[in-house]
Amino acid sequence: MKIYVDQTRCQGHSRCYMLAPDLFEIDDYGQSTEKINVHLPSELEEDARLAAENCPEFAIVIIE
């Protein structure tokens, strides 16, 4: 599984960072980027799904 943040959709709510700080980092405006841009370790997959499900802008893309 891989994830990425669609920057055209991210509005800076920072929910992903609050739910999965090991996967995301945010800038001064709350815009999120992924910390890991390779295949995620299996123990972080559930956190990735939780963050994607809670993004109000559907900016987190999961690639299985």
PDB file as gemmi writes it, atoms N, CA and C in Angstrom:
CRYST1    1.000    1.000    1.000  90.00  90.00  90.00 P 1                      
ATOM      1  N   MET A   1       0.845  -1.176   0.000  1.00  0.00           N  
ATOM      2  CA  MET A   1       0.000   0.000   0.000  1.00  0.00           C  
ATOM      3  C   MET A   1       0.891   1.241   0.000  1.00  0.00           C  
ATOM      4  N   LYS A   2       0.482   2.229  -0.776  1.00  0.00           N  
ATOM      5  CA  LYS A   2       1.140   3.534  -0.806  1.00  0.00           C  
ATOM      6  C   LYS A   2       0.068   4.599  -0.612  1.00  0.00           C  
ATOM      7  N   ILE A   3       0.474   5.757  -0.159  1.00  0.00           N  
ATOM      8  CA  ILE A   3      -0.454   6.882  -0.012  1.00  0.00           C  
ATOM      9  C   ILE A   3       0.176   8.130  -0.622  1.00  0.00           C  
ATOM     10  N   TYR A   4      -0.699   9.038  -1.020  1.00  0.00           N  
ATOM     11  CA  TYR A   4      -0.215  10.379  -1.343  1.00  0.00           C  
ATOM     12  C   TYR A   4      -1.336  11.375  -1.095  1.00  0.00           C  
ATOM     13  N   VAL A   5      -0.950  12.624  -0.881  1.00  0.00           N  
ATOM     14  CA  VAL A   5      -1.905  13.697  -0.625  1.00  0.00           C  
ATOM     15  C   VAL A   5      -2.054  14.505  -1.903  1.00  0.00           C  
ATOM     16  N   ASP A   6      -3.277  14.592  -2.388  1.00  0.00           N  
ATOM     17  CA  ASP A   6      -3.589  15.393  -3.575  1.00  0.00           C  
ATOM     18  C   ASP A   6      -3.610  16.859  -3.144  1.00  0.00           C  
ATOM     19  N   GLN A   7      -2.578  17.594  -3.503  1.00  0.00           N  
ATOM     20  CA  GLN A   7      -2.442  18.990  -3.077  1.00  0.00           C  
ATOM     21  C   GLN A   7      -3.522  19.908  -3.649  1.00  0.00           C  
ATOM     22  N   THR A   8      -4.155  19.499  -4.723  1.00  0.00           N  
ATOM     23  CA  THR A   8      -5.225  20.330  -5.280  1.00  0.00           C  
ATOM     24  C   THR A   8      -6.497  20.221  -4.451  1.00  0.00           C  
ATOM     25  N   ARG A   9      -6.601  19.200  -3.619  1.00  0.00           N  
ATOM     26  CA  ARG A   9      -7.791  19.001  -2.777  1.00  0.00           C  
ATOM     27  C   ARG A   9      -7.573  19.372  -1.318  1.00  0.00           C  
ATOM     28  N   CYS A  10      -6.348  19.248  -0.834  1.00  0.00           N  
ATOM     29  CA  CYS A  10      -6.069  19.480   0.580  1.00  0.00           C  
ATOM     30  C   CYS A  10      -6.396  20.928   0.945  1.00  0.00           C  
ATOM     31  N   GLN A  11      -7.192  21.084   2.002  1.00  0.00           N  
ATOM     32  CA  GLN A  11      -7.589  22.413   2.457  1.00  0.00           C  
ATOM     33  C   GLN A  11      -6.989  22.781   3.811  1.00  0.00           C  
ATOM     34  N   GLY A  12      -6.133  21.913   4.338  1.00  0.00           N  
ATOM     35  CA  GLY A  12      -5.435  22.244   5.571  1.00  0.00           C  
ATOM     36  C   GLY A  12      -6.204  21.981   6.846  1.00  0.00           C  
ATOM     37  N   HIS A  13      -7.110  21.017   6.854  1.00  0.00           N  
ATOM     38  CA  HIS A  13      -7.849  20.675   8.073  1.00  0.00           C  
ATOM     39  C   HIS A  13      -6.961  19.954   9.088  1.00  0.00           C  
ATOM     40  N   SER A  14      -5.923  19.295   8.614  1.00  0.00           N  
ATOM     41  CA  SER A  14      -4.924  18.594   9.432  1.00  0.00           C  
ATOM     42  C   SER A  14      -5.458  17.381  10.183  1.00  0.00           C  
ATOM     43  N   ARG A  15      -6.595  16.868   9.796  1.00  0.00           N  
ATOM     44  CA  ARG A  15      -7.122  15.670  10.454  1.00  0.00           C  
ATOM     45  C   ARG A  15      -6.203  14.478  10.249  1.00  0.00           C  
ATOM     46  N   CYS A  16      -5.636  14.364   9.068  1.00  0.00           N  
ATOM     47  CA  CYS A  16      -4.740  13.236   8.788  1.00  0.00           C  
ATOM     48  C   CYS A  16      -3.561  13.247   9.747  1.00  0.00           C  
ATOM     49  N   TYR A  17      -2.998  14.405   9.986  1.00  0.00           N  
ATOM     50  CA  TYR A  17      -1.855  14.513  10.892  1.00  0.00           C  
ATOM     51  C   TYR A  17      -2.265  14.180  12.319  1.00  0.00           C  
ATOM     52  N   MET A  18      -3.441  14.606  12.728  1.00  0.00           N  
ATOM     53  CA  MET A  18      -3.911  14.310  14.080  1.00  0.00           C  
ATOM     54  C   MET A  18      -4.134  12.810  14.270  1.00  0.00           C  
ATOM     55  N   LEU A  19      -4.591  12.129  13.222  1.00  0.00           N  
ATOM     56  CA  LEU A  19      -4.876  10.700  13.311  1.00  0.00           C  
ATOM     57  C   LEU A  19      -3.663   9.821  13.046  1.00  0.00           C  
ATOM     58  N   ALA A  20      -2.751  10.285  12.222  1.00  0.00           N  
ATOM     59  CA  ALA A  20      -1.601   9.463  11.827  1.00  0.00           C  
ATOM     60  C   ALA A  20      -0.350  10.323  11.672  1.00  0.00           C  
ATOM     61  N   PRO A  21       0.192  10.836  12.760  1.00  0.00           N  
ATOM     62  CA  PRO A  21       1.362  11.715  12.665  1.00  0.00           C  
ATOM     63  C   PRO A  21       2.612  11.018  12.122  1.00  0.00           C  
ATOM     64  N   ASP A  22       2.634   9.694  12.158  1.00  0.00           N  
ATOM     65  CA  ASP A  22       3.778   8.974  11.596  1.00  0.00           C  
ATOM     66  C   ASP A  22       3.757   8.969  10.072  1.00  0.00           C  
ATOM     67  N   LEU A  23       2.591   9.270   9.488  1.00  0.00           N  
ATOM     68  CA  LEU A  23       2.439   9.210   8.036  1.00  0.00           C  
ATOM     69  C   LEU A  23       2.432  10.569   7.347  1.00  0.00           C  
ATOM     70  N   PHE A  24       2.078  11.615   8.090  1.00  0.00           N  
ATOM     71  CA  PHE A  24       1.882  12.926   7.476  1.00  0.00           C  
ATOM     72  C   PHE A  24       2.640  14.005   8.227  1.00  0.00           C  
ATOM     73  N   GLU A  25       3.003  15.037   7.491  1.00  0.00           N  
ATOM     74  CA  GLU A  25       3.536  16.245   8.096  1.00  0.00           C  
ATOM     75  C   GLU A  25       2.774  17.426   7.517  1.00  0.00           C  
ATOM     76  N   ILE A  26       2.699  18.488   8.287  1.00  0.00           N  
ATOM     77  CA  ILE A  26       1.936  19.654   7.847  1.00  0.00           C  
ATOM     78  C   ILE A  26       2.830  20.884   7.851  1.00  0.00           C  
ATOM     79  N   ASP A  27       2.460  21.836   6.999  1.00  0.00           N  
ATOM     80  CA  ASP A  27       3.209  23.084   6.961  1.00  0.00           C  
ATOM     81  C   ASP A  27       2.526  24.111   7.862  1.00  0.00           C  
ATOM     82  N   ASP A  28       2.977  25.332   7.820  1.00  0.00           N  
ATOM     83  CA  ASP A  28       2.440  26.388   8.679  1.00  0.00           C  
ATOM     84  C   ASP A  28       0.977  26.712   8.400  1.00  0.00           C  
ATOM     85  N   TYR A  29       0.475  26.296   7.240  1.00  0.00           N  
ATOM     86  CA  TYR A  29      -0.913  26.564   6.864  1.00  0.00           C  
ATOM     87  C   TYR A  29      -1.809  25.349   7.044  1.00  0.00           C  
ATOM     88  N   GLY A  30      -1.256  24.271   7.558  1.00  0.00           N  
ATOM     89  CA  GLY A  30      -2.021  23.048   7.763  1.00  0.00           C  
ATOM     90  C   GLY A  30      -2.051  22.123   6.560  1.00  0.00           C  
ATOM     91  N   GLN A  31      -1.405  22.526   5.461  1.00  0.00           N  
ATOM     92  CA  GLN A  31      -1.365  21.681   4.270  1.00  0.00           C  
ATOM     93  C   GLN A  31      -0.531  20.440   4.571  1.00  0.00           C  
ATOM     94  N   SER A  32      -1.038  19.303   4.176  1.00  0.00           N  
ATOM     95  CA  SER A  32      -0.415  18.038   4.511  1.00  0.00           C  
ATOM     96  C   SER A  32       0.379  17.460   3.348  1.00  0.00           C  
ATOM     97  N   THR A  33       1.446  16.763   3.690  1.00  0.00           N  
ATOM     98  CA  THR A  33       2.205  15.967   2.728  1.00  0.00           C  
ATOM     99  C   THR A  33       2.512  14.634   3.401  1.00  0.00           C  
ATOM    100  N   GLU A  34       2.744  13.627   2.594  1.00  0.00           N  
ATOM    101  CA  GLU A  34       3.054  12.311   3.144  1.00  0.00           C  
ATOM    102  C   GLU A  34       4.523  12.251   3.537  1.00  0.00           C  
ATOM    103  N   LYS A  35       4.803  11.609   4.655  1.00  0.00           N  
ATOM    104  CA  LYS A  35       6.180  11.408   5.101  1.00  0.00           C  
ATOM    105  C   LYS A  35       6.821  10.222   4.387  1.00  0.00           C  
ATOM    106  N   ILE A  36       6.004   9.226   4.089  1.00  0.00           N  
ATOM    107  CA  ILE A  36       6.510   7.992   3.498  1.00  0.00           C  
ATOM    108  C   ILE A  36       5.955   7.880   2.080  1.00  0.00           C  
ATOM    109  N   ASN A  37       6.815   7.925   1.080  1.00  0.00           N  
ATOM    110  CA  ASN A  37       6.322   7.853  -0.297  1.00  0.00           C  
ATOM    111  C   ASN A  37       6.697   6.541  -0.974  1.00  0.00           C  
ATOM    112  N   VAL A  38       6.956   5.537  -0.155  1.00  0.00           N  
ATOM    113  CA  VAL A  38       7.188   4.171  -0.644  1.00  0.00           C  
ATOM    114  C   VAL A  38       6.126   3.279  -0.004  1.00  0.00           C  
ATOM    115  N   HIS A  39       6.182   2.002  -0.249  1.00  0.00           N  
ATOM    116  CA  HIS A  39       5.202   1.100   0.347  1.00  0.00           C  
ATOM    117  C   HIS A  39       5.230   1.224   1.872  1.00  0.00           C  
ATOM    118  N   LEU A  40       4.045   1.347   2.452  1.00  0.00           N  
ATOM    119  CA  LEU A  40       3.933   1.503   3.896  1.00  0.00           C  
ATOM    120  C   LEU A  40       4.187   0.181   4.607  1.00  0.00           C  
ATOM    121  N   PRO A  41       4.772   0.243   5.780  1.00  0.00           N  
ATOM    122  CA  PRO A  41       4.849  -0.958   6.598  1.00  0.00           C  
ATOM    123  C   PRO A  41       3.422  -1.395   6.963  1.00  0.00           C  
ATOM    124  N   SER A  42       3.211  -2.675   7.071  1.00  0.00           N  
ATOM    125  CA  SER A  42       1.859  -3.196   7.314  1.00  0.00           C  
ATOM    126  C   SER A  42       1.235  -2.640   8.592  1.00  0.00           C  
ATOM    127  N   GLU A  43       2.040  -2.332   9.592  1.00  0.00           N  
ATOM    128  CA  GLU A  43       1.489  -1.818  10.847  1.00  0.00           C  
ATOM    129  C   GLU A  43       0.946  -0.393  10.714  1.00  0.00           C  
ATOM    130  N   LEU A  44       1.234   0.292   9.615  1.00  0.00           N  
ATOM    131  CA  LEU A  44       0.717   1.653   9.416  1.00  0.00           C  
ATOM    132  C   LEU A  44      -0.462   1.706   8.447  1.00  0.00           C  
ATOM    133  N   GLU A  45      -0.817   0.590   7.855  1.00  0.00           N  
ATOM    134  CA  GLU A  45      -1.901   0.579   6.868  1.00  0.00           C  
ATOM    135  C   GLU A  45      -3.245   0.979   7.463  1.00  0.00           C  
ATOM    136  N   GLU A  46      -3.544   0.517   8.657  1.00  0.00           N  
ATOM    137  CA  GLU A  46      -4.812   0.879   9.297  1.00  0.00           C  
ATOM    138  C   GLU A  46      -4.876   2.381   9.567  1.00  0.00           C  
ATOM    139  N   ASP A  47      -3.761   2.969  10.000  1.00  0.00           N  
ATOM    140  CA  ASP A  47      -3.714   4.417  10.229  1.00  0.00           C  
ATOM    141  C   ASP A  47      -3.941   5.181   8.923  1.00  0.00           C  
ATOM    142  N   ALA A  48      -3.380   4.683   7.840  1.00  0.00           N  
ATOM    143  CA  ALA A  48      -3.548   5.328   6.537  1.00  0.00           C  
ATOM    144  C   ALA A  48      -5.017   5.308   6.120  1.00  0.00           C  
ATOM    145  N   ARG A  49      -5.664   4.174   6.298  1.00  0.00           N  
ATOM    146  CA  ARG A  49      -7.087   4.080   5.941  1.00  0.00           C  
ATOM    147  C   ARG A  49      -7.946   5.006   6.809  1.00  0.00           C  
ATOM    148  N   LEU A  50      -7.648   5.046   8.099  1.00  0.00           N  
ATOM    149  CA  LEU A  50      -8.386   5.913   9.013  1.00  0.00           C  
ATOM    150  C   LEU A  50      -8.240   7.378   8.605  1.00  0.00           C  
ATOM    151  N   ALA A  51      -7.024   7.787   8.274  1.00  0.00           N  
ATOM    152  CA  ALA A  51      -6.796   9.173   7.851  1.00  0.00           C  
ATOM    153  C   ALA A  51      -7.544   9.480   6.561  1.00  0.00           C  
ATOM    154  N   ALA A  52      -7.500   8.561   5.593  1.00  0.00           N  
ATOM    155  CA  ALA A  52      -8.193   8.776   4.320  1.00  0.00           C  
ATOM    156  C   ALA A  52      -9.701   8.867   4.517  1.00  0.00           C  
ATOM    157  N   GLU A  53     -10.249   8.030   5.374  1.00  0.00           N  
ATOM    158  CA  GLU A  53     -11.694   8.034   5.629  1.00  0.00           C  
ATOM    159  C   GLU A  53     -12.149   9.300   6.327  1.00  0.00           C  
ATOM    160  N   ASN A  54     -11.262   9.943   7.062  1.00  0.00           N  
ATOM    161  CA  ASN A  54     -11.629  11.133   7.831  1.00  0.00           C  
ATOM    162  C   ASN A  54     -11.251  12.443   7.165  1.00  0.00           C  
ATOM    163  N   CYS A  55     -10.691  12.384   5.979  1.00  0.00           N  
ATOM    164  CA  CYS A  55     -10.345  13.611   5.255  1.00  0.00           C  
ATOM    165  C   CYS A  55     -11.616  14.189   4.628  1.00  0.00           C  
ATOM    166  N   PRO A  56     -12.039  15.383   5.045  1.00  0.00           N  
ATOM    167  CA  PRO A  56     -13.276  15.952   4.510  1.00  0.00           C  
ATOM    168  C   PRO A  56     -13.189  16.318   3.027  1.00  0.00           C  
ATOM    169  N   GLU A  57     -11.983  16.457   2.505  1.00  0.00           N  
ATOM    170  CA  GLU A  57     -11.799  16.834   1.111  1.00  0.00           C  
ATOM    171  C   GLU A  57     -11.424  15.637   0.212  1.00  0.00           C  
ATOM    172  N   PHE A  58     -11.327  14.438   0.818  1.00  0.00           N  
ATOM    173  CA  PHE A  58     -10.926  13.226   0.088  1.00  0.00           C  
ATOM    174  C   PHE A  58      -9.590  13.443  -0.635  1.00  0.00           C  
ATOM    175  N   ALA A  59      -8.657  14.103   0.066  1.00  0.00           N  
ATOM    176  CA  ALA A  59      -7.369  14.436  -0.535  1.00  0.00           C  
ATOM    177  C   ALA A  59      -6.330  13.325  -0.384  1.00  0.00           C  
ATOM    178  N   ILE A  60      -6.600  12.351   0.461  1.00  0.00           N  
ATOM    179  CA  ILE A  60      -5.641  11.273   0.682  1.00  0.00           C  
ATOM    180  C   ILE A  60      -5.995  10.111  -0.233  1.00  0.00           C  
ATOM    181  N   VAL A  61      -5.055   9.752  -1.072  1.00  0.00           N  
ATOM    182  CA  VAL A  61      -5.262   8.691  -2.051  1.00  0.00           C  
ATOM    183  C   VAL A  61      -4.471   7.464  -1.595  1.00  0.00           C  
ATOM    184  N   ILE A  62      -5.159   6.331  -1.552  1.00  0.00           N  
ATOM    185  CA  ILE A  62      -4.516   5.071  -1.190  1.00  0.00           C  
ATOM    186  C   ILE A  62      -4.382   4.223  -2.448  1.00  0.00           C  
ATOM    187  N   ILE A  63      -3.186   3.722  -2.657  1.00  0.00           N  
ATOM    188  CA  ILE A  63      -2.922   2.839  -3.785  1.00  0.00           C  
ATOM    189  C   ILE A  63      -2.578   1.467  -3.219  1.00  0.00           C  
ATOM    190  N   GLU A  64      -3.408   0.496  -3.490  1.00  0.00           N  
ATOM    191  CA  GLU A  64      -3.190  -0.868  -2.971  1.00  0.00           C  
ATOM    192  C   GLU A  64      -2.184  -1.601  -3.799  1.00  0.00           C  
TER     193      GLU A  64                                                      
END                                                                             
